[in-house]
Amino acid sequence: MPGVVGGGFPWPDYTNAIHSREDLSFANGTVHGNLYAGGRFSIPANATINGDVVAVNQDLDEVVQINSGTLNGSLYTNTTKPNSISFTNWGGTITGNLYVGPGADPEEVAPNISPWHPGHVNGQKRNLSSIMPPQEIPEPDFPTLGPTPLNYPSIQLQGNTNGELNLMAGSAFIPDITIRSNTTLTINVGNNVRTLRVNNLDVQQGHLNIVTQGDGRLEIFVENKFNIGGSSSMNNNDNPTGLERSPKNLLIAYSGSEKLRFGGAQSVNANFFVESADVELTGGSNFNGNVITLGDNVTISGNAQNSARMLYAPNAHVHMTGSGRVLGSIITNSFSAEGNALVRYSEDYKDTLPDLESESAGSQAYSIAYWI
């Protein structure tokens, strides 16, 4: 199966905790799952990787560097250059096997740090039977805004006033939505797919509830500014007639230029597609959903409880610090982690991916056993 297909875009089925087109550096913390690096792979400190690592680059003088970290799995590389796999600390360990490119001497490619070292690789040192091909990352198109025939005035909720918006009759344009003072805006779309276009969506302190039936869902296009603060929530309400607290209920397509930031105690169940802005998950935010971005930078820091099943950032550098965590899969252009970062692979995201359009072709998942 080439991937999970929805709306024309074939989601790649990489089955990796982190898939990086270029460099991948995991200094501190823990990964539970496999890693893929198209560029240089490194463990600059004492991180623990519980899974296999694939590093396909053949041109770099140093393809892999392991300091005092532990790879509880096997390392698969295409490299044939002497000293292109380096151990820079006595404690650097690979508990599984080490594979280098066809015809190379593994002892020359990955020498021990010292002649007196008993060996950094607990398993066997072997050659691949053939070169591993690189895996490209297909890029989805930013969602196309459909017709919004209904026009409503701006909504501003504060004090003791809650609000309701019924979109059963059709999609709509509202210039600005502001939710303050712990008020609630409830949007009802029934069993329809509805579009809500806004210039600015500002949930300073409040709640945006989505009510659906069956497979109904809401797509909100934010064209200028998006803000969510305090202990606000989105799609975190009871919804017994639809997909309750599911990211499939709500897609937010953000085309503004300011950073998309979650930095408080928010609870969000939604899929986000960011056209170009930076993304930051920090503080104690609890984000449940998938983040797709065509921007350049993603930061996960502090105590962000990020359960984004997939962080799909084909053009970005993703940086994790503090005790940030991701449950699912990260697909990115480049990646670095420090602090007490945690990435745990899970396949649960496959049931929550949004339907997107693209002319890009999907990529086949492939088996490590094929290369041996």
Secondary structure as a PSIPRED ss2 file (coil, helix, strand):
# PSIPRED VFORMAT (PSIPRED V4.0)

   1 M C   1.000  0.000  0.000
   2 P C   1.000  0.000  0.000
   3 G E   0.000  0.000  1.000
   4 V E   0.000  0.000  1.000
   5 V E   0.000  0.000  1.000
   6 G E   0.000  0.000  1.000
   7 G C   1.000  0.000  0.000
   8 G C   1.000  0.000  0.000
   9 F E   0.000  0.000  1.000
  10 P E   0.000  0.000  1.000
  11 W E   0.000  0.000  1.000
  12 P E   0.000  0.000  1.000
  13 D C   1.000  0.000  0.000
  14 Y C   1.000  0.000  0.000
  15 T C   1.000  0.000  0.000
  16 N C   1.000  0.000  0.000
  17 A C   1.000  0.000  0.000
  18 I E   0.000  0.000  1.000
  19 H E   0.000  0.000  1.000
  20 S E   0.000  0.000  1.000
  21 R C   1.000  0.000  0.000
  22 E C   1.000  0.000  0.000
  23 D C   1.000  0.000  0.000
  24 L E   0.000  0.000  1.000
  25 S E   0.000  0.000  1.000
  26 F E   0.000  0.000  1.000
  27 A C   1.000  0.000  0.000
  28 N C   1.000  0.000  0.000
  29 G C   1.000  0.000  0.000
  30 T E   0.000  0.000  1.000
  31 V E   0.000  0.000  1.000
  32 H E   0.000  0.000  1.000
  33 G C   1.000  0.000  0.000
  34 N C   1.000  0.000  0.000
  35 L E   0.000  0.000  1.000
  36 Y E   0.000  0.000  1.000
  37 A E   0.000  0.000  1.000
  38 G C   1.000  0.000  0.000
  39 G C   1.000  0.000  0.000
  40 R C   1.000  0.000  0.000
  41 F E   0.000  0.000  1.000
  42 S E   0.000  0.000  1.000
  43 I E   0.000  0.000  1.000
  44 P C   1.000  0.000  0.000
  45 A C   1.000  0.000  0.000
  46 N C   1.000  0.000  0.000
  47 A C   1.000  0.000  0.000
  48 T E   0.000  0.000  1.000
  49 I E   0.000  0.000  1.000
  50 N E   0.000  0.000  1.000
  51 G C   1.000  0.000  0.000
  52 D C   1.000  0.000  0.000
  53 V E   0.000  0.000  1.000
  54 V E   0.000  0.000  1.000
  55 A E   0.000  0.000  1.000
  56 V C   1.000  0.000  0.000
  57 N C   1.000  0.000  0.000
  58 Q C   1.000  0.000  0.000
  59 D C   1.000  0.000  0.000
  60 L C   1.000  0.000  0.000
  61 D C   1.000  0.000  0.000
  62 E C   1.000  0.000  0.000
  63 V C   1.000  0.000  0.000
  64 V E   0.000  0.000  1.000
  65 Q E   0.000  0.000  1.000
  66 I E   0.000  0.000  1.000
  67 N C   1.000  0.000  0.000
  68 S C   1.000  0.000  0.000
  69 G C   1.000  0.000  0.000
  70 T E   0.000  0.000  1.000
  71 L E   0.000  0.000  1.000
  72 N C   1.000  0.000  0.000
  73 G C   1.000  0.000  0.000
  74 S C   1.000  0.000  0.000
  75 L E   0.000  0.000  1.000
  76 Y E   0.000  0.000  1.000
  77 T E   0.000  0.000  1.000
  78 N C   1.000  0.000  0.000
  79 T C   1.000  0.000  0.000
  80 T C   1.000  0.000  0.000
  81 K C   1.000  0.000  0.000
  82 P C   1.000  0.000  0.000
  83 N C   1.000  0.000  0.000
  84 S C   1.000  0.000  0.000
  85 I E   0.000  0.000  1.000
  86 S E   0.000  0.000  1.000
  87 F E   0.000  0.000  1.000
  88 T C   1.000  0.000  0.000
  89 N C   1.000  0.000  0.000
  90 W C   1.000  0.000  0.000
  91 G C   1.000  0.000  0.000
  92 G C   1.000  0.000  0.000
  93 T E   0.000  0.000  1.000
  94 I E   0.000  0.000  1.000
  95 T C   1.000  0.000  0.000
  96 G C   1.000  0.000  0.000
  97 N C   1.000  0.000  0.000
  98 L E   0.000  0.000  1.000
  99 Y E   0.000  0.000  1.000
 100 V E   0.000  0.000  1.000
 101 G C   1.000  0.000  0.000
 102 P C   1.000  0.000  0.000
 103 G C   1.000  0.000  0.000
 104 A C   1.000  0.000  0.000
 105 D C   1.000  0.000  0.000
 106 P H   0.000  1.000  0.000
 107 E H   0.000  1.000  0.000
 108 E H   0.000  1.000  0.000
 109 V H   0.000  1.000  0.000
 110 A C   1.000  0.000  0.000
 111 P C   1.000  0.000  0.000
 112 N C   1.000  0.000  0.000
 113 I C   1.000  0.000  0.000
 114 S C   1.000  0.000  0.000
 115 P C   1.000  0.000  0.000
 116 W C   1.000  0.000  0.000
 117 H C   1.000  0.000  0.000
 118 P C   1.000  0.000  0.000
 119 G C   1.000  0.000  0.000
 120 H C   1.000  0.000  0.000
 121 V E   0.000  0.000  1.000
 122 N C   1.000  0.000  0.000
 123 G C   1.000  0.000  0.000
 124 Q C   1.000  0.000  0.000
 125 K E   0.000  0.000  1.000
 126 R E   0.000  0.000  1.000
 127 N E   0.000  0.000  1.000
 128 L C   1.000  0.000  0.000
 129 S C   1.000  0.000  0.000
 130 S C   1.000  0.000  0.000
 131 I C   1.000  0.000  0.000
 132 M C   1.000  0.000  0.000
 133 P C   1.000  0.000  0.000
 134 P C   1.000  0.000  0.000
 135 Q C   1.000  0.000  0.000
 136 E C   1.000  0.000  0.000
 137 I C   1.000  0.000  0.000
 138 P C   1.000  0.000  0.000
 139 E C   1.000  0.000  0.000
 140 P C   1.000  0.000  0.000
 141 D C   1.000  0.000  0.000
 142 F C   1.000  0.000  0.000
 143 P C   1.000  0.000  0.000
 144 T C   1.000  0.000  0.000
 145 L C   1.000  0.000  0.000
 146 G C   1.000  0.000  0.000
 147 P C   1.000  0.000  0.000
 148 T C   1.000  0.000  0.000
 149 P C   1.000  0.000  0.000
 150 L E   0.000  0.000  1.000
 151 N E   0.000  0.000  1.000
 152 Y C   1.000  0.000  0.000
 153 P C   1.000  0.000  0.000
 154 S C   1.000  0.000  0.000
 155 I E   0.000  0.000  1.000
 156 Q E   0.000  0.000  1.000
 157 L E   0.000  0.000  1.000
 158 Q C   1.000  0.000  0.000
 159 G C   1.000  0.000  0.000
 160 N C   1.000  0.000  0.000
 161 T C   1.000  0.000  0.000
 162 N C   1.000  0.000  0.000
 163 G E   0.000  0.000  1.000
 164 E E   0.000  0.000  1.000
 165 L E   0.000  0.000  1.000
 166 N E   0.000  0.000  1.000
 167 L C   1.000  0.000  0.000
 168 M C   1.000  0.000  0.000
 169 A C   1.000  0.000  0.000
 170 G C   1.000  0.000  0.000
 171 S C   1.000  0.000  0.000
 172 A E   0.000  0.000  1.000
 173 F E   0.000  0.000  1.000
 174 I E   0.000  0.000  1.000
 175 P E   0.000  0.000  1.000
 176 D E   0.000  0.000  1.000
 177 I E   0.000  0.000  1.000
 178 T E   0.000  0.000  1.000
 179 I E   0.000  0.000  1.000
 180 R C   1.000  0.000  0.000
 181 S C   1.000  0.000  0.000
 182 N C   1.000  0.000  0.000
 183 T E   0.000  0.000  1.000
 184 T E   0.000  0.000  1.000
 185 L E   0.000  0.000  1.000
 186 T E   0.000  0.000  1.000
 187 I E   0.000  0.000  1.000
 188 N E   0.000  0.000  1.000
 189 V E   0.000  0.000  1.000
 190 G E   0.000  0.000  1.000
 191 N C   1.000  0.000  0.000
 192 N C   1.000  0.000  0.000
 193 V E   0.000  0.000  1.000
 194 R E   0.000  0.000  1.000
 195 T E   0.000  0.000  1.000
 196 L E   0.000  0.000  1.000
 197 R E   0.000  0.000  1.000
 198 V E   0.000  0.000  1.000
 199 N E   0.000  0.000  1.000
 200 N E   0.000  0.000  1.000
 201 L E   0.000  0.000  1.000
 202 D E   0.000  0.000  1.000
 203 V E   0.000  0.000  1.000
 204 Q C   1.000  0.000  0.000
 205 Q C   1.000  0.000  0.000
 206 G E   0.000  0.000  1.000
 207 H E   0.000  0.000  1.000
 208 L E   0.000  0.000  1.000
 209 N E   0.000  0.000  1.000
 210 I E   0.000  0.000  1.000
 211 V E   0.000  0.000  1.000
 212 T E   0.000  0.000  1.000
 213 Q C   1.000  0.000  0.000
 214 G C   1.000  0.000  0.000
 215 D C   1.000  0.000  0.000
 216 G C   1.000  0.000  0.000
 217 R E   0.000  0.000  1.000
 218 L E   0.000  0.000  1.000
 219 E E   0.000  0.000  1.000
 220 I E   0.000  0.000  1.000
 221 F E   0.000  0.000  1.000
 222 V E   0.000  0.000  1.000
 223 E E   0.000  0.000  1.000
 224 N E   0.000  0.000  1.000
 225 K E   0.000  0.000  1.000
 226 F E   0.000  0.000  1.000
 227 N E   0.000  0.000  1.000
 228 I E   0.000  0.000  1.000
 229 G C   1.000  0.000  0.000
 230 G C   1.000  0.000  0.000
 231 S C   1.000  0.000  0.000
 232 S C   1.000  0.000  0.000
 233 S E   0.000  0.000  1.000
 234 M E   0.000  0.000  1.000
 235 N C   1.000  0.000  0.000
 236 N C   1.000  0.000  0.000
 237 N C   1.000  0.000  0.000
 238 D C   1.000  0.000  0.000
 239 N C   1.000  0.000  0.000
 240 P C   1.000  0.000  0.000
 241 T C   1.000  0.000  0.000
 242 G C   1.000  0.000  0.000
 243 L C   1.000  0.000  0.000
 244 E C   1.000  0.000  0.000
 245 R C   1.000  0.000  0.000
 246 S C   1.000  0.000  0.000
 247 P H   0.000  1.000  0.000
 248 K H   0.000  1.000  0.000
 249 N H   0.000  1.000  0.000
 250 L E   0.000  0.000  1.000
 251 L E   0.000  0.000  1.000
 252 I E   0.000  0.000  1.000
 253 A E   0.000  0.000  1.000
 254 Y E   0.000  0.000  1.000
 255 S C   1.000  0.000  0.000
 256 G C   1.000  0.000  0.000
 257 S C   1.000  0.000  0.000
 258 E C   1.000  0.000  0.000
 259 K C   1.000  0.000  0.000
 260 L E   0.000  0.000  1.000
 261 R E   0.000  0.000  1.000
 262 F E   0.000  0.000  1.000
 263 G C   1.000  0.000  0.000
 264 G C   1.000  0.000  0.000
 265 A C   1.000  0.000  0.000
 266 Q C   1.000  0.000  0.000
 267 S E   0.000  0.000  1.000
 268 V E   0.000  0.000  1.000
 269 N E   0.000  0.000  1.000
 270 A C   1.000  0.000  0.000
 271 N E   0.000  0.000  1.000
 272 F E   0.000  0.000  1.000
 273 F E   0.000  0.000  1.000
 274 V E   0.000  0.000  1.000
 275 E C   1.000  0.000  0.000
 276 S C   1.000  0.000  0.000
 277 A C   1.000  0.000  0.000
 278 D C   1.000  0.000  0.000
 279 V E   0.000  0.000  1.000
 280 E E   0.000  0.000  1.000
 281 L E   0.000  0.000  1.000
 282 T C   1.000  0.000  0.000
 283 G C   1.000  0.000  0.000
 284 G C   1.000  0.000  0.000
 285 S C   1.000  0.000  0.000
 286 N E   0.000  0.000  1.000
 287 F E   0.000  0.000  1.000
 288 N E   0.000  0.000  1.000
 289 G C   1.000  0.000  0.000
 290 N C   1.000  0.000  0.000
 291 V E   0.000  0.000  1.000
 292 I E   0.000  0.000  1.000
 293 T E   0.000  0.000  1.000
 294 L C   1.000  0.000  0.000
 295 G C   1.000  0.000  0.000
 296 D C   1.000  0.000  0.000
 297 N E   0.000  0.000  1.000
 298 V E   0.000  0.000  1.000
 299 T E   0.000  0.000  1.000
 300 I E   0.000  0.000  1.000
 301 S C   1.000  0.000  0.000
 302 G C   1.000  0.000  0.000
 303 N C   1.000  0.000  0.000
 304 A C   1.000  0.000  0.000
 305 Q E   0.000  0.000  1.000
 306 N E   0.000  0.000  1.000
 307 S C   1.000  0.000  0.000
 308 A C   1.000  0.000  0.000
 309 R C   1.000  0.000  0.000
 310 M E   0.000  0.000  1.000
 311 L E   0.000  0.000  1.000
 312 Y E   0.000  0.000  1.000
 313 A E   0.000  0.000  1.000
 314 P E   0.000  0.000  1.000
 315 N E   0.000  0.000  1.000
 316 A E   0.000  0.000  1.000
 317 H E   0.000  0.000  1.000
 318 V E   0.000  0.000  1.000
 319 H E   0.000  0.000  1.000
 320 M E   0.000  0.000  1.000
 321 T C   1.000  0.000  0.000
 322 G C   1.000  0.000  0.000
 323 S C   1.000  0.000  0.000
 324 G C   1.000  0.000  0.000
 325 R E   0.000  0.000  1.000
 326 V E   0.000  0.000  1.000
 327 L E   0.000  0.000  1.000
 328 G E   0.000  0.000  1.000
 329 S E   0.000  0.000  1.000
 330 I E   0.000  0.000  1.000
 331 I E   0.000  0.000  1.000
 332 T E   0.000  0.000  1.000
 333 N E   0.000  0.000  1.000
 334 S E   0.000  0.000  1.000
 335 F E   0.000  0.000  1.000
 336 S E   0.000  0.000  1.000
 337 A E   0.000  0.000  1.000
 338 E C   1.000  0.000  0.000
 339 G C   1.000  0.000  0.000
 340 N C   1.000  0.000  0.000
 341 A C   1.000  0.000  0.000
 342 L E   0.000  0.000  1.000
 343 V E   0.000  0.000  1.000
 344 R E   0.000  0.000  1.000
 345 Y E   0.000  0.000  1.000
 346 S C   1.000  0.000  0.000
 347 E C   1.000  0.000  0.000
 348 D H   0.000  1.000  0.000
 349 Y H   0.000  1.000  0.000
 350 K H   0.000  1.000  0.000
 351 D H   0.000  1.000  0.000
 352 T C   1.000  0.000  0.000
 353 L C   1.000  0.000  0.000
 354 P C   1.000  0.000  0.000
 355 D C   1.000  0.000  0.000
 356 L C   1.000  0.000  0.000
 357 E C   1.000  0.000  0.000
 358 S C   1.000  0.000  0.000
 359 E C   1.000  0.000  0.000
 360 S C   1.000  0.000  0.000
 361 A C   1.000  0.000  0.000
 362 G C   1.000  0.000  0.000
 363 S C   1.000  0.000  0.000
 364 Q C   1.000  0.000  0.000
 365 A C   1.000  0.000  0.000
 366 Y C   1.000  0.000  0.000
 367 S C   1.000  0.000  0.000
 368 I H   0.000  1.000  0.000
 369 A H   0.000  1.000  0.000
 370 Y H   0.000  1.000  0.000
 371 W H   0.000  1.000  0.000
 372 I C   1.000  0.000  0.000
